[in-house]
Amino acid sequence: MNDKTALIFYIGIISLQYIVKFLKNIIKEDRPIKKNTYGMPSTKSATLFFIIGFLILKYKYENYTILKLFFLAFVGVLYKLYFKEHSIKQIIVGGLLGLLYSYIIYIIFL
């Protein structure tokens, strides 16, 4: 990864965190187990799927590698479901947001 790509990647992750926080404060959907923060969309899901979306778009991996990346992302968010920190809907929306944002960042900056 060259310097420009690394900087765009980092800025993408940081800006995604602000977008998710902004959306959580607009949507205001509680987590399955009540906490002091909202759950929609899932920040972890958005971040993991942004990372794999960015990597896939930038480096054009083979299908087998893409499947492994998606599998690892799903494993990464499963514990959020298991411990009822997020609903399936919150995780799906977070994942879709992360993928969409990675596509937008890729199209605009790379």
C-alpha positions in Angstrom: 0.0 0.0 0.0 1.5 3.3 -1.0 1.4 6.5 1.0 -1.6 8.0 -0.8 -3.6 4.8 -0.5 -2.8 4.4 3.2 -3.8 8.0 3.9 -7.1 7.6 2.0 -7.8 4.3 3.8 -7.2 5.9 7.2 -9.2 9.0 6.5 -12.0 6.7 5.2 -12.1 4.8 8.5 -12.0 7.9 10.6 -14.7 9.7 8.6 -16.9 6.5 8.7 -16.8 6.6 12.5 -18.2 10.1 12.5 -20.9 9.2 9.9 -22.0 6.2 12.0 -22.1 8.3 15.2 -24.2 10.9 13.3 -26.6 8.3 12.1 -26.9 6.7 15.5 -28.0 10.0 16.9 -30.5 10.5 14.2 -32.0 7.0 14.1 -31.8 6.5 17.9 -32.5 2.7 17.8 -31.7 1.0 21.1 -29.5 -2.0 21.3 -31.1 -5.4 22.2 -29.7 -5.1 25.7 -30.2 -1.5 26.9 -27.0 0.6 27.2 -26.1 4.2 27.2 -25.5 4.2 23.4 -27.6 3.5 20.4 -27.0 0.5 18.2 -28.1 1.4 14.7 -26.0 1.1 12.6 -23.3 -1.1 14.1 -19.9 0.6 14.2 -17.9 -2.6 14.2 -19.8 -4.0 11.3 -19.5 -0.8 9.3 -15.7 -0.7 10.0 -15.0 -4.3 9.2 -17.0 -4.2 6.0 -15.4 -0.9 5.0 -12.0 -2.5 5.4 -12.7 -5.5 3.3 -14.6 -3.5 0.7 -11.7 -1.1 0.3 -9.2 -3.9 0.1 -11.2 -5.8 -2.5 -11.8 -2.8 -4.7 -8.2 -1.6 -4.5 -6.4 -5.0 -4.9 -8.8 -7.0 -7.0 -8.5 -10.3 -5.0 -9.5 -13.7 -6.4 -12.9 -15.0 -5.4 -11.6 -17.4 -2.9 -9.8 -14.6 -1.0 -12.9 -12.4 -1.2 -14.9 -15.3 0.4 -12.4 -15.6 3.2 -12.4 -11.9 3.9 -16.2 -11.9 4.1 -16.2 -14.9 6.3 -13.7 -13.3 8.7 -15.8 -10.1 8.8 -18.9 -12.2 9.7 -17.0 -13.9 12.4 -15.9 -10.5 13.6 -19.4 -9.3 14.2 -21.0 -12.6 15.4 -20.1 -12.0 19.0 -22.1 -8.7 18.8 -25.1 -10.9 18.1 -24.2 -13.5 20.6 -23.9 -11.0 23.5 -26.9 -9.1 22.2 -25.0 -5.9 21.7 -26.6 -5.5 18.3 -29.6 -6.9 16.4 -29.1 -8.6 13.1 -30.7 -5.6 11.4 -28.1 -3.2 13.0 -25.3 -5.4 11.9 -26.6 -5.8 8.3 -27.2 -2.0 8.0 -23.7 -1.3 9.4 -22.1 -3.8 7.0 -24.0 -2.3 4.0 -23.0 1.2 5.1 -19.3 0.2 5.3 -19.4 -1.5 1.9 -21.2 1.5 0.3 -18.8 4.0 1.9 -15.7 2.0 0.7 -17.1 2.1 -2.8 -17.7 5.9 -2.5 -14.2 6.5 -1.2 -12.7 4.3 -3.9 -14.6 6.0 -6.7 -13.8 9.5 -5.5 -10.2 9.2 -4.4 -8.7 6.2 -6.2 
